[in-house]
């Protein structure tokens, strides 16, 4: 990880090489974490974990890429990443531990869907019969209520009770649909909806620390449609992502790699609140807002956070990243320099999006408040960059990243000067 090519994408041809390498490193670390989890699980689960670890090792030998891709599933990768926090967040430990246990059968399901279970393998999960959610199938498989365990093979998943099979779910699309339509067997519940041909809108979340909140104006990120139908959410997100695809095509190419789901956390027609977690790579939490431009801004903002979060698994960017705290140009509470870097890394591309819409004379650019919002973002970006220039002790990767941010900032400030606009932050932005 050099720190380069993490701001607006690194390739005109749409191949996000830097991000791809960082993401592969993250997925490999998830795989290693899960493989080593056995001693920290309850004794009753250690044999099951050992069988799964052995199956993972065999799958690695067959197709490493396909196995690592299993960890892109939010129900797998996010709980594994959160397990590293069980000692740091004792109030969430029980949720983290429960989510780690649930990962085991869910990983088996992802492996089965991807053809990573050998024809002669029969893998029994006898501790319960959990729901199996996967974006790959668009929803959640619900076993029969009387099931006490699940059996995973190369071609099907079976529900068992008292040592006998009570239902079978073929893994091919037609067989799965037929099995879920039959009475007294498996059921299918839709909870993933395609958005922008790039990700999913999810009405389910597997993040055990989603209730953890560091923002003073929020109370966690529980799934909440805000009394709006899924179709309204999907429609607005489709429009927002279409703006990104048209005006930030390299960022959109990166979204195809890294963005997996958008989780709804309410509706608000006056302000917009969004969030992302370092441990939930590929997931963003958004409130619904009626202004599509506001939603596009939020999508770019939170995706940039995802990019920097996943890169942080490969490199440190600031030596004094977390202490002390400084006034933030975009939040009411004092923030560490890492938080300020996250802010400018997100908002400089947002400012670029606004400029490209304006230069293309998009109808949104003629709306009331558009010019004022762009100016507000510019001045806050400048303030955040000045804060980092004054206080951040950058590592070599951090210096490379910051140089790209400065290049974009210089371009934006030069354009403001050419338009006769001041680059001095107003009293609203002064720290």
N, C-alpha and C positions, 0 to 999 in steps of 0.2 A: 504494500500500500504506500504509494508515493504522496497521496494527498491531491494529486492532479485530477482534472476532469470529473469533478464531483459537483459542479455548480449548475451548468446548463447542458450537460451531456457531453460526450466525448467523440461522437462520430456522426458525420452527416448521413452515412448509410444506415443509421438506426441500430448499429451494433454497440450497445453500451459496455465496452470491454472492462473498464475500471470497475463499474458497479457489478458486473457479472463476476469478476474475481473476488470482490469483497463479499458478495452474497454466497458464493461457493464456500468461502472460508467460514462464514457464519453457519451454513447448513452442516458442514463437516464438524464444527464444534458442537452443534446440537446432537449429531449422531454419536460423537464420543461421550457426551454427557449422559445420554440415555444408556449407552452400553455399560457405563461405569456405575449405574444407579443402584445396582443390586444390594450392596451392603447397607444402603440407607432406606430400603423398603422394609415393610413388616416381614418377619420371617416366613409367614405363610405365603408370601408372594415371590420369594426369591427363586424358587425352582421355575416358576413361570417366567420370571425375568431372564433366567439363565437360558431357557429354551428360546426366548425371543432374541437374546443377544447372539446365540448361535445361528439363528435364522438370518439375522442382520449380517453376520460375517459371511455366510454363504451368498447372500444377495449382493454384497459388496464385490465378491469375486465374479459374479455374473454380470452385473451392470451397476457400477458405482453411481452413475448419474441418476438412474431411475430410483435407486434407494434414497439418495439425498433429496430427490424431488418429493419424496413422501413427507419430508420435514417442512415443505412449503405449506402443507395443509395447516390452517390455523389451529385445528384441534390437536395437532401433534407438536409443531415447532414452538408455539407460544408457551404451553405448559412446561415444556422441557427447559426453555430459557428462564422461566420464572422460578424454577427449582433452585437456581443459583442464589435466589434472594431469601430463602426460607429462614436463614439466620439473621438477615438484616431487617426483615419485616415480620416480627413474631406475631403480630396481630392477624397476619394473613397466612400463617404457617399451616393451619388445618386445611385451608382452601388449596394452598399450593401442593400439599401432600396428596390430597384427594385428586387433584387434577393430574398429578404425576402418575398415580395408579391408573387413572382412566386412559392415559396415553397408550398403555400397553396394548389393549385390544384394538384401539383406534389405529395404531401403527400397523398391526396385523391386517386390518381392513384395507388401509392404503396400499400395503404391499400386495395383497390379494388383487386389488383393482388394477395394479400395474404389472401383474404377471410375475411377481417375485417370489411366489411360493412354488416349490418344485412339485411335479405331478405326483410324486410318491409321499409328499408330506401331509400329515394330518395334525393340526395344531389346536389343542384344546385350551380354551380359557374357561375355567370352571368356577370362577369366583363371583361372577354375576353376569347379567346379560344387558350391557349398557346400550344406549342409543349410539348409532354410528353415523356421525355427520361428516360429509365431505363435499367440498365444492365440485369435485369431479362428477358427482351424480346430481348436483343441484339441490340437495336436501339431506334429510336424516332418515336412516333406517331404524324403525322401532320394532324390536323383537316382541314375540308374544308375551303377555303378562306372566304366564306360568313358567317361562324359560328361566333356567338357573345358570346357564352357561352357553358359550358359543364355540363352534368348531369351524376353523378356517382351513380351506383347501385351495388348490389352484383354480377350481372351477365354481365353488359355491361357499356360502356361509350357512351353517346349520344351527338352529336353536335346539338346545337339549334340556331335558328335565328328567330327573331320576335315572340318569344313565341312558336315556333313549332320545332319539331325534324326534322333535315334534313339528318342525317346520324347516324348509330349505329355501335358500335364496340364491338362485343362479347369478353369476357375475356378469353375464352378457346382458345388454340393454333390454332386449325383448323378454328374456327369461326373468329378469328382475322386475319388469313392469307387470308381467303376468303373475308372479308370486305375490307381489304387493297388492294385487287386485283380488286375490283369493281370500276367502273368509278364514279367520282364526289363525292366520299366519303372520308373516312380517307385514308391516305397514310402512308407507312412505309419506313423510311430511316435508313439504317444500319449505326451505328456509334460505335458499340462495337464488338470487335473481341476477342475470347477466346485465352489466351496465357498461356502455361504451365499447363493447367488444374487447374489454381489457381486464375486467375484474368482476366481482360480485357484490351486490347489495345483500347483506346478511342480517337476518332477524334472529340470530343466535350468536352467542359469544362464548369462547372457551378460555378467556383470559382470567386467571384466578385473582389477579390484582387490579381488575378494572375499577373496583371501588376506591383504590388508592388515588388520591388527588392532591396535586401540589399547587393548583391554581386557586387563588382566594375567592374567585367568583363562581366556582363550580363545586358540585358535591358528588364526584365520581362520574362514571360513564356506564351506567346501566342501560341495557337495550330499551329504547323508548321510541316508538313511532310518532309520538306527539299527536295521537289521534288523527294521523294522516294515513291514507291507504298506501300499500307498497307501490302501487302504480304511480302515485304522485312523486314519491321518492325517486323511483327509477327514471321517470321522465325528466325531472330536474337534473339528476346526476348525468343522464345521457347528454343533455344539452351542455352541461359544464365540461364534461370530458371531450365533447366535440370541439369546444373552444380551445382546449389544451392541444388536441390533435392537430388543429389547423395552425395555431399561432406559436406553439412550443413543441414542434414535432419530435425533437430529440428527447425532451422530457417524456413525451408520450411513449416513445420507444422504450425508455427505461421503465415506465409503468407496466408495459407488457411483461417485463421480467420480474418486477418486484412487488407491484400492487396486487393484492389478492382479494381484499374485502373492505367494504365500507360498512361500519356498524352505526345504526341510527341512535342518537342520544337526545331526542326531543325536537320540538319545533319552537322557533322564536322569530317573529317578524320584525323585531327591532334590532337585535344584535345576533352575532354568530359566535358560537363557542365550539371549538374543535380540540382534539387531543390525539396524541400518539404515545406509544410506550416503546422504550428501547427493547424490551423483551418481546413485544408483539410486532415483529418485523413483517411488513406486508399488510398491516391492518391500520386503518384510520377511523377515528370516531368523529362524526359530524352531526351538528344540529341542522335541521332543514330550514332554509331561508327562502322566501319567495323570489329574491333577486338572483338570477342565474349567475350574474357576474360575481356576486358575493360567494356563491358556491364554487365557482371556478377558482377564485382566489384561495378559498379554504382547501380545495383539493390540491392545488400546487403547493401551498404552504405545508400541509401535513405530509405530502409525499416527499418534499425536501427533508423534512425531519426523519422520515424513514430512511432516506439515502444516507444521511449523516450518521444516524444511529447504527445502521448495519456496517458502515465503514469503521465505526469506533470499535468494532470487534476485532479489527485488523491493525489498528494503530491508535496511538494517543496523539491528540492535536494541540493541546494546551497543557503545559506543565502545572500551572496554577488554575486548573479548570474549575475546581469546586469551592475553593476558599481563597480570599474572602468573598463577600457578597457586594454587589454594586447596584446602583439604580438602573432600572431597565427602561429602555425607550418604548417598549410595547406592553409592559405589564405593570400593575400597580405595586407589586411586591419586589423587594430586592432580589437580584438573581446572581448566580455564579457566572463567571465568564463563559462557561460552556453553554449556559442558557442564552447568553447574548449572542454567541456565535451561531447557535441554532436559529435565533431570530433573524439575523442578517442573511444567513444562508438560505432561509425560507423567503424573506421579503424582497431581496434583490431580484430573484426570478419573477416574483409577483409583479414588481415594478416593470420588469421587461415585458410581461404579458400585457399589462395596461398600455405600454407604449406601442406594442405591435398592433393592438386593436385600434388605438388612436390613429396610427400611421396608415392603417388599412381603411380608415373611415368607417369602421364597423358601427352599426346603429347604437350599440351600447355606449360608445364613446361620446355620443351627443346627449346622453341622459344627464339629468341633474345630479351633481355630486361626483361625477366621474373624474373631472380634472382636479377637484379638491382632494379626492381620495388618493390620486396618484401623487400629488404634491405632499400630502401627509406621510405617505409611505416613504417617499424620497428623503424627507428630512429626518424621519426616524431611523432609516437605514444609515444615513450619514452620522447621526449621533451614536448609533451602536458601533459603527466602524471606528469612530474616534475613541470610544471607550476601549475597544480592543487594541487599537494602536498604542494607547497610553499605558495599558496594564497587562495585556496578555503576554506570557512567555511562551512563544510558539515553538513547537517541536519542528523538525524538518518537514514532516508531512503537513503540519499545521501551517507552516510558512508557505508551502506550495499552494495549499487550499486558499489561504488568505490573499495570495497574490492574484488569484483568479477573481476573488470577490472584489479586490481593489480595482482591477481592470474594469469590471462591470460598473462599479460605483463611479469611477472616473468618467466613464462614458455618459452615465446618467447625469452627473453634476455638470459636465461640459454642455450637455444639451440644455439643461436648465439655464445656464449662464447665457447661452446663445439666444434663449427665449426671453432674456431679461428678468429671470426669476432669481430670487436670493437663495443662497445655499446655507444661510445662517439659520439654525433651528429657532423657531419661535419660542415664546415663554412656555407654551404647552409642552414642548419637547425637551426643554432644558432640564438637565438632571440637577 
